[in-house]
Amino acid sequence: MASKTILITGGAGFIGSHLVTLMVNKYPEYKIVNLDHLTYAGNLENLKSVENAPNYTFVKGDITDPKFIDELFQTYSFDGIIHLAAESHVDRSITNPMSFIETNIVGTVNLLNHAKAHWGDFEGKLFYHVSTDEVYGSLGETGFFLETTAYDPRSPYSASKASSDHLVRAYHHTYGLPIVISNCSNNYGPYQFPEKLIPLMINNIQQNKPLPIYGDGKYTRDWLWVGDHATAIDLIYHEGKNGETYNIGGNNEWKNIDLVHQLCDVMDGLLGQEQGTARKLITFVKDRPGHDRRYAIDATKIKEELGWEPQVQAAEGLKMTAEWYLNNAEWLNNITSGAYKAYYEKQYSDR
């Protein structure tokens, strides 16, 4: 396979770190450049296994800074971009929507502009934009999101991702920029920031704290093992068709309350406590504003065109995730205390 230099934005985040690790190990002939701003959810401890690999480079920087991005393109002459950098937590978007506009929209356009300016005739180039199923809005009791489903975002987060999706397609149709887009369902697995549902529940069960569940707990999501998502991104980057969109789902549709019940039972077993102990911590709290009722992805297209299917089902994945967090207490403590952030900010302050 020919050598390539690939920029992965947001590569110190949850999904990004899994993708970087996969590609550094799988493609030793590639140069993988990981660009991350190291905000609250970016953590280089996620990448310890590859930090000294000869085909890996980390760069700290902001995708919204045009001068910085221009210099980065001049330095590395990228063949491709896999763009994951984004503000991604719905609750944070409700309290501070402007940061989502800046990163998810302005940052994406900044990358698009420099790809267009530096890539000449676009031969052998690709801009891969990683997005979310939340751009499609909310489903009723039946039906699934298709790649052709009309956009209907309901939160500042999903609206910012929908906007960036539209802009990526606009640069493809207007300027001929080679692009692919994928829209994924809820990811879970190791290294996820503990404000998200599954790691939050695991952490709170360990500490005998309440398990907050929005509303009636019957909000439904499709859950995708993060390792399966990374393999799908790799496949789409290499074999996806120019200009196409691919939905990536886990075929794991769960109501929040049922998922938490399952996780409680798993944790009871792993902690050696009586079954039902963790369930007593469940506490229903005031609902999130504009909470989408149900998401579910139809991943037929990526299966039929590229041969991808999820390999990890929720029961297995929840147990693996819980075991990982229990076995990596130091990582979790560093995340929740912010200790890692001070260390890396000092390490990269002059770069």
C-alpha positions in Angstrom: 0.0 0.0 0.0 1.4 3.4 -1.0 2.6 5.7 1.7 0.2 8.5 2.8 0.3 11.3 5.3 -3.0 11.5 7.1 -4.2 14.2 9.5 -6.6 13.0 12.2 -8.2 15.9 14.0 -9.5 15.2 17.5 -7.2 12.2 17.7 -6.7 12.5 21.5 -10.5 12.2 22.1 -12.5 9.1 22.8 -13.2 7.9 19.2 -10.1 9.6 17.8 -7.7 7.9 20.0 -9.1 4.5 19.1 -8.8 5.4 15.4 -5.2 6.8 15.7 -4.1 3.6 17.6 -5.7 1.4 14.9 -4.1 3.3 11.9 -0.7 3.7 13.4 -0.5 0.0 14.1 -2.2 -1.2 10.9 -0.4 1.1 8.4 3.3 1.4 9.4 4.0 2.9 6.0 1.6 5.8 6.7 2.5 9.0 8.6 -0.3 9.7 11.1 -0.5 13.2 12.4 -2.8 13.7 15.4 -4.1 17.2 15.8 -5.9 18.0 19.1 -6.4 21.1 21.1 -6.4 19.0 24.4 -9.6 20.6 25.7 -11.3 18.8 28.6 -12.1 15.6 26.7 -8.7 15.3 24.8 -6.2 13.1 26.7 -2.9 11.9 25.4 -2.9 9.2 28.1 -5.3 7.4 25.7 -2.4 7.1 23.2 0.4 5.8 25.4 0.7 2.6 23.3 1.7 4.5 20.1 3.2 7.8 21.4 6.7 6.6 20.4 5.8 4.9 17.1 8.0 6.2 14.2 5.0 6.8 12.0 3.1 8.9 14.6 3.3 12.6 15.4 1.1 14.6 17.8 0.5 18.4 17.3 -1.3 20.6 19.8 -3.4 23.2 18.1 -6.8 24.8 17.3 -8.7 24.0 14.1 -10.3 27.4 14.2 -6.9 29.2 13.8 -6.3 29.8 10.0 -2.6 30.7 10.3 -1.9 27.6 12.3 -3.7 25.3 10.0 -2.0 26.8 7.0 1.4 26.2 8.5 0.4 22.6 9.3 -0.6 21.9 5.7 2.7 23.4 4.5 4.7 21.3 7.0 3.1 17.9 6.3 1.5 18.0 2.8 -1.4 15.9 3.8 -2.9 13.3 1.5 -6.1 13.0 3.5 -7.9 14.3 6.5 -10.2 12.4 8.9 -12.0 15.1 10.8 -13.3 14.1 14.2 -12.5 17.2 16.3 -15.7 18.5 17.7 -17.6 19.7 20.8 -19.9 16.7 21.3 -21.9 16.8 24.5 -25.5 17.8 24.1 -25.9 19.2 27.7 -22.9 21.5 27.2 -24.3 22.7 23.9 -27.5 23.8 25.7 -25.6 25.9 28.3 -22.9 27.2 25.9 -23.9 26.9 22.2 -21.3 29.4 20.9 -18.3 27.1 21.6 -20.1 24.5 19.4 -20.6 27.0 16.6 -16.9 28.0 16.7 -15.4 24.5 16.8 -17.9 22.4 14.8 -18.8 24.9 12.1 -16.0 27.5 11.9 -13.3 24.9 12.6 -14.6 22.6 9.8 -14.8 25.4 7.3 -11.2 26.4 8.2 -10.0 22.9 7.4 -12.1 22.8 4.2 -10.6 26.1 3.0 -7.0 25.0 3.5 -7.6 21.6 2.0 -9.0 23.3 -1.1 -6.1 25.8 -1.2 -3.3 23.3 -0.7 -4.5 20.2 -2.6 -4.3 21.5 -6.2 -6.2 19.2 -8.5 -7.3 16.9 -5.6 -5.8 13.8 -7.1 -5.4 11.2 -4.4 -6.8 13.4 -1.7 -9.8 12.9 0.6 -11.6 14.9 3.3 -13.5 12.5 5.6 -15.9 14.2 7.9 -17.1 12.1 10.9 -20.6 13.1 12.1 -23.5 11.9 14.2 -27.0 10.4 13.8 -28.4 13.3 15.8 -28.5 15.5 12.7 -31.5 13.5 11.6 -33.6 14.5 14.6 -35.9 12.2 16.5 -37.7 9.0 15.5 -41.1 7.6 16.7 -41.5 4.0 18.0 -40.7 2.6 14.6 -38.4 3.3 11.6 -34.7 3.9 11.1 -32.4 6.7 9.9 -31.2 6.2 6.4 -28.5 8.1 4.6 -31.3 9.9 2.7 -33.3 10.9 5.8 -34.0 14.6 5.9 -32.0 16.6 8.5 -34.0 17.8 11.5 -31.5 18.7 14.3 -33.0 19.5 17.7 -30.1 20.7 19.9 -27.4 23.3 19.4 -24.9 20.3 19.2 -26.8 18.5 16.4 -27.5 21.7 14.6 -23.8 22.6 14.5 -23.0 19.1 13.2 -25.7 19.3 10.6 -24.3 22.6 9.4 -20.8 21.2 9.1 -22.2 18.2 7.2 -23.9 20.6 4.7 -20.7 22.6 4.3 -18.6 19.6 3.6 -21.1 18.5 0.9 -21.2 22.1 -0.5 -17.4 22.1 -0.9 -17.7 18.8 -2.8 -20.4 20.0 -5.1 -19.0 23.6 -5.6 -15.3 23.0 -5.7 -15.0 19.3 -6.5 -13.3 18.6 -3.2 -13.2 14.8 -2.7 -15.2 13.9 0.5 -16.9 11.2 2.4 -19.2 11.6 5.4 -20.3 9.1 8.1 -23.0 9.5 10.6 -22.7 7.2 13.6 -24.8 6.2 16.6 -23.8 6.5 20.3 -20.3 5.1 20.9 -19.2 3.4 24.1 -16.1 1.6 25.3 -12.7 2.4 27.0 -11.3 6.0 27.3 -14.7 7.7 27.1 -14.9 10.9 29.1 -16.9 10.2 32.3 -19.7 12.8 31.7 -21.2 10.4 29.1 -23.9 8.0 30.2 -22.1 4.6 30.5 -18.8 5.8 32.2 -20.8 8.1 34.4 -22.9 5.2 35.6 -19.9 3.0 36.1 -18.1 5.7 38.1 -21.1 6.5 40.3 -21.8 2.8 41.0 -18.2 2.4 42.2 -18.7 5.4 44.5 -22.2 4.5 45.6 -23.5 7.7 44.2 -27.0 8.3 42.6 -27.4 7.2 38.9 -29.2 10.2 37.3 -31.7 9.2 34.5 -33.4 11.9 32.5 -37.2 11.9 32.4 -38.9 8.5 32.3 -35.7 6.7 31.1 -37.3 5.5 28.0 -35.2 7.5 25.6 -33.8 5.0 23.1 -30.4 5.0 21.4 -28.4 2.6 19.2 -25.1 1.8 20.9 -21.9 1.2 18.9 -18.7 -0.3 20.3 -16.0 2.2 19.6 -13.6 -0.4 18.2 -16.2 -1.3 15.6 -16.6 2.4 14.7 -12.8 2.7 14.2 -12.7 -0.2 11.8 -15.7 1.3 9.9 -13.9 4.6 9.6 -10.8 2.9 8.3 -12.8 1.0 5.7 -14.7 4.1 4.6 -11.5 6.1 4.2 -9.9 3.5 2.0 -12.9 2.1 0.1 -15.8 4.6 0.4 -17.1 6.3 -2.7 -16.3 9.9 -3.3 -19.2 12.2 -2.3 -21.1 9.4 -0.4 -22.5 9.3 3.1 -22.4 6.1 5.2 -24.5 5.5 8.4 -22.6 3.5 11.0 -24.8 1.7 13.6 -24.3 -0.9 16.2 -27.6 -2.8 15.8 -27.9 -2.4 19.6 -31.1 -0.4 20.3 -31.7 0.1 24.0 -33.9 2.3 26.2 -31.7 4.2 28.6 -33.3 2.7 31.7 -32.9 -0.9 30.3 -29.2 -0.2 29.5 -28.6 1.2 33.0 -30.4 -1.9 34.5 -28.1 -4.2 32.5 -25.0 -2.2 33.5 -26.0 -2.2 37.2 -26.3 -6.0 37.1 -22.9 -6.3 35.4 -21.3 -4.0 38.0 -22.9 -6.0 40.8 -21.3 -9.1 39.5 -17.9 -7.5 39.0 -17.9 -5.8 42.4 -19.0 -9.0 44.1 -22.1 -7.4 45.6 -25.7 -8.7 45.8 -27.7 -8.4 42.6 -30.0 -5.4 42.7 -27.6 -3.3 44.8 -26.6 -0.9 42.1 -30.2 -0.6 40.8 -31.2 1.0 44.1 -29.0 4.0 43.1 -31.1 4.9 40.1 -32.6 8.4 40.4 -34.9 10.0 37.9 -34.1 13.7 37.3 -35.7 16.6 35.4 -35.6 16.0 31.6 -33.1 17.6 29.3 -34.6 20.4 27.2 -35.6 19.2 23.7 -34.6 15.6 24.4 -34.9 13.5 21.3 -37.0 10.4 22.0 -35.4 7.7 19.8 -32.4 7.3 17.4 -31.9 4.1 15.4 -29.6 3.6 12.4 -30.1 1.5 9.3 -26.5 0.4 8.4 -27.5 -1.6 5.4 -25.5 0.6 2.9 -22.1 0.1 4.6 -22.8 -3.6 4.9 -23.8 -4.1 1.3 -21.2 -1.7 -0.3 -18.2 -2.2 2.0 -18.9 -5.4 3.9 -18.8 -3.9 7.3 -20.9 -5.1 10.3 -20.6 -4.5 14.0 -18.8 -7.3 15.8 -19.5 -6.5 19.5 -23.1 -6.6 20.9 -24.2 -4.6 23.9 -24.2 -7.3 26.6 -20.6 -8.2 25.7 -19.5 -4.6 25.2 -20.9 -3.4 28.5 -19.0 -6.0 30.4 -15.8 -5.2 28.6 -16.3 -1.5 29.2 -17.0 -2.0 32.9 -14.0 -4.2 33.3 -11.8 -1.7 31.6 -12.9 1.2 33.9 -12.5 -1.0 37.0 -9.0 -2.0 35.9 -8.0 1.6 35.0 -8.8 3.5 38.2 -5.8 5.7 37.8 -6.8 6.9 34.3 -10.3 7.7 35.6 -8.9 9.5 38.7 -6.6 11.6 36.5 -9.5 12.5 34.2 -12.0 13.4 37.0 -9.3 15.3 39.0 -8.0 17.2 35.9 -4.4 16.1 36.8 -3.6 15.0 33.2 -4.7 18.3 31.8 -2.2 20.4 33.8 0.6 18.0 32.8 0.0 18.1 29.1 -0.7 21.8 29.0 2.7 22.4 30.6 4.4 19.9 28.2 3.0 21.5 25.1 2.8 25.1 26.2 5.6 26.3 23.9 4.7 24.2 20.8 
